[in-house]
């Protein structure tokens, strides 16, 4: 049974390590469900409340990375609580993409999904467009 620090450590492994170790491949997202489950468990048990805001930030990242509108709304709610400058705006930017497309278009290629014309235009936009190519 993990404590609050154990949850953060496990979320970092499943959410962050995979993204950096397997960048530009489908494996980057393979452990997202594990990270999200751990984050949800920690929050349900109020373990996040014992964490420093920077630790909370890592614990909440699986919500920001989720291709789900309800989880994106939860992400904005969670990040709004911790008061780390710039983080709420980043969460809102993720939510805006999911609200618009229902998924992150920059993942389409590695996940072998077809992009819509609107997604292609978004990805080809100038600086900031498709903010994670």
N, C-alpha and C positions, 0 to 999 in steps of 0.2 A: 504494500500500500504506500503510495508516494505522498510525501508532504508537499508543501507549496514549492520549495526549491527543486524538488524532484520533478514536479510537473513542468516547471519552467525548463529545466535541463532536457527533459524528454521532448518537449515541444520544439526546442531549438534544434535538437537532432532531427526530428521528423519534418519540421517545417523549413528550417534554414539550411541545414547541411545538404539536404537533397537538392534544393534550388541551386546551391553553389557548386556542388560536386557534379551534378548532371545537367548543368545549364544547356539549353538548346536541345533538350531531349525530353521525351515523355516521362522518363524516370524522375525528372525534377518535381513532378506533381504526384508521383505514385504513393507517397506516404502522407499526403494531405489528410485523408480520412483519419489516420491515426493521430496526427497532430490536433485535428479538430476535436476528436473524442476526448483527448487528454485535457484540452482547454475547457471544453464543456464540463467535464468532471470537476476540474478545479473550481470553476465558477459556481457550479451547483453546490459545492461543499464550502463555498466562501473562502477558499484558500487564497484567492487572488487578493483579498483585502489585507493580507499580511505582507504583501510584497511591496517593494519600492516601485515607484512609477516606471522606471526603466525596465524592471523585471516584468511588470504588468504588460508593458508594451510588447515584449516578446511572447508572453502568454496569449495575448489577444490577436497576434498576427494571423493565425489560421482563419479567423473570421474575415479578415481583410482579404485573404487569398481565396476565399470561397466563391465559386460561381453560382451564387444563390442570393436572390434579392433579400430574403428575410435575414440571412446571416450577414449580409452587408449592412442592413439596418442595425443589427446587433453590434457590428463592428464600430459603426459611428457612435452608437450609444456608449460602448465600452471605452473607446478612445477619448470621448468627450469628458469622461470622469477623471482621467489621470493628469490632465493639465500639462502635458509635454508639448512645448511649442512646435507647431507645424504638423503634428501627428494627426490631429483631427482633419485638417485640410487634405492630408494624404489619404486618410480613410474615406473622406467624402469623394475624392477623385476616383478611388476604386469603385465606390458605390455608384457613381455616375456612369461609369463604363458598364457595369452590370445592369443598371436600370435601362440603359440605352440598348445594349446588345444581348443581355441575358447570359453573357460569358465574356471572357477576356480574349479579344480577337488576336492578340499577340501569341496566344497559345495554339491557335488553329493549326499552324504548319506542323509543329512537333506532335500534336495530338491527331494529326491526319484528318482534320475537319475542313470542309470547304468553307471559304469565307464568302460572305455576301458582298455585293457591290458597295454597300455602305461601310462594311468593315474594312474593305480594301482601301476605300477613300480615307478612312480614319487612320489606318496604318501608314498610308503614304503622305499624311499631312506633315506640315513643317515641324519645327522644333516643338517638342512636347506631344505631338501626335503619336498615338500608339505608344505612349510613354515607356513601355517595356517591350522592345522589339527583340 
